Amino acid sequence: MALSFNKSKGAAQKSSLTTYSYQDGDNSVRLVGDILARYVYWVTGENDKNIPLECLSFDRNEERFNNKEKDWVREYYPDLKCGWSYVMQCIHNGEVKIINLKKKLWEQILTAAEDLGDPTDAEAGWDVKFKRVKTGPLPYNVEYQLQVLKCKPRALDDDEVELVASLKSMDDVMPRPTPDAQKELLDRVRQADTNEIDDEALDAEFAIS
């Protein structure tokens, strides 16, 4: 199962929730619910479309690689490396959204939580306020800076409490694929005649970030 905030150490089907879009400059979200700890591979599919495939060698609950399940991505793409891809839910502009966490920002949040407490707590939690700063011309030249002094405790209002009450676990939002399901989908992606692959069908079976 997915992890509660204070149990996380730090790392499908398409969800109906929208995904939070990081903005240049100031950002503010309220983290809610549990944390989905995972690593993903990015496999190139039809029309050079990058498809995220969960690394089955990584255990969501233990937050470590244990290699207990067959990982077909490693079998087909031995040189491909997986990357940290923790996910949870947040409230932004009165709406629950999926937020793909940024590793360095997440580490700053965990450090701040040692003094501020659990940010997901309904009564004593705090809004995560941070800046997204461009550091160069390339898309990945960005830095995330937590504004700790602005992260003050705030109880959820009635509308937010109602949103949290109807939250699903991240394990339900993004179910972990079985090795057989992973292999079947990989075989479809690798078909010689890629024109027969349905983009919408793939989107429905992978968690597109």
N, C-alpha and C positions, 0 to 999 in steps of 0.2 A: 504494500500500500504506500501511498505518498506520505511525505513526512510533514509533521507540524513544524512551525518555524524554529522552535527551540530545540528540535532534534536534528536539524540539518547541520552538516559539517561545512558546507560551503559551496558540488557539481550539482498503422493507426487509421484512427479515423479522424476525418477533418471535423474540427469543432465548429459549432454554430456561433461561438463567441467571436467578436472582432479582436484584433491584436493591437495592443498599444503601440503607437508610433512615436519613437523618440524624436524630440524636436531640438534644433539648435537653440542654445540659450537655456532659460529656466524651464524645469520640468517638475511636476508634483503629482504623486500617486499615493494611494493608500493600499498597501499590500494586505491581502485577505486570503484566508483559506490555507491549504497545505502546499507543499513544495514538491514538484516533480524533479527528482534528481536523475539526470540522464546524460549520456554522451551520444552524439550522432555523427554519422558519415554523410557527406554530401556526394551523391552519385549523379553523374551526368546522364540525363535521359534524352528523350526526343527533343529535337530543336534546341539542343544544348541547355535544356532546362535542368537546373540543379534540384535534386529530390533528396530530402532529409530522411535517412534511415537510422533507426535507433540501434546503437551498439548493444547487442545482446550479451556481450561479455561483461558488461557493467551491471551490477546489482543496484536497482533503485533504492532498496531499503537499507542496505549496508553501506552504500556510497563507496563501493570499491569494485575493482575488476576481479571476478572470481572464475570466469571462463566455464561456468556450469552449463550454459546453454550453447548449442551450436550457433555460431555466428557466420552466416553465409556470405556476408559482405567481405569478411576476411578471406573466405575461400575463393571468391571471385576476383577480389581486388586486394591482393596481399600487401601492396604498397600504399594503400589508402589509409590515412590516419583519421581517427575520430576526434571530435572536439567537444569541449565542455558546453553543455546546453541545458542549464537548469531553467525551469519554467514554473510560473505560478499565476495567480489571478490578482487583479488590482481593481480598485474603483477609481475611475477617472471621468470627470464631468457627469457624475450621476449614473454611470454605466459600468457594469462588470466587464473587464477585458482580460485577455491573456497577455501576460508580459513575459517576453523572452529576456531573461536577466543577463546583464553584462557582468562578466566575471570580476573585474576590478571594482565595479560599483558594488556588487554583492559583497565583496570582501570588506568594503568600507561600511556597508550597512551592518554586517555582523559585528564589526569592531564597535560601531556606535551603539549597538544593542546591548553591549556589556554595561554601558552606563545608563542608556535610555530605556532599556527593557524591550520586550517583544513588540515590534511595530504592528503586528496583526491583532493585538488585544483590542477588543471592542471599547473598553473603558479607558485604559491607560496607554493605548498604542499611539503611534505618531505617523504623520504624513511624511513620506520620503521626498525630500526636496533636494534637487541636484541640478547641476549645469552640464550640458553637453557642449564641449568646446572643440572646434576644429583646430588641429595642430599641423595640418599640411594639405596639399592639393588632392590627395587620393581619398577614396571613400572610407577607407579604414583608418585614416589619420584623424581620429577623434579621441577625446578623453572625457571621462565622466567624473565629476567632482561633487561628492556629497556635501551639502551645506548644513553641517551638523547644528549650528546655532539656530537655524530656521526650523529644525525638526522638533517641534514642541508637542508635548502630549495633547491629544484631542479625542474626546469621546465621539464615537460615531453618532450621527443624527438618526432620527427615526427611519428615514428613507434608506439610509445606508445599512442600518440594522436589518431591515427587511430584505435587502439585497443579499446580505451575508447569510441570512437564514435559509435562503433558497440555493446556496452554492452547492455545486457538485464537487466531489473529490477530483483532483487532477488525474487520478488513475482512471476515472470515468470519462473525463474530458479528452484525455489522450491515452487510450488503452495501449498496453505494451503488446507488440505483435508476437506471435509464436514463431519459432524457427521455421516451421513449415510454411506459414503465411509469408514470412520474409523471403524464403526461397522462391515461392510461387511468384511473388511480385518482382523479384530480381530477374527471374527467367523471362517475364513479360517485357521488362525494360530492355533486356539484352537480345530480344528477338531481332533477327536480321531485317525483317520487314517492319520497321518502326512505324510505318504509316498506319498499321492496324491497331496501334495502341491508342486508346481513348484518353485524352488529356483529363477530361472531367472525372473519369473513373479512377485515374491515378490520384488526382487531388483528393478524392473522397476516401482514399485508403492510406494516404500519407499525411503526416502533420506538416503542412506547408508553412514555413515560417516567413 
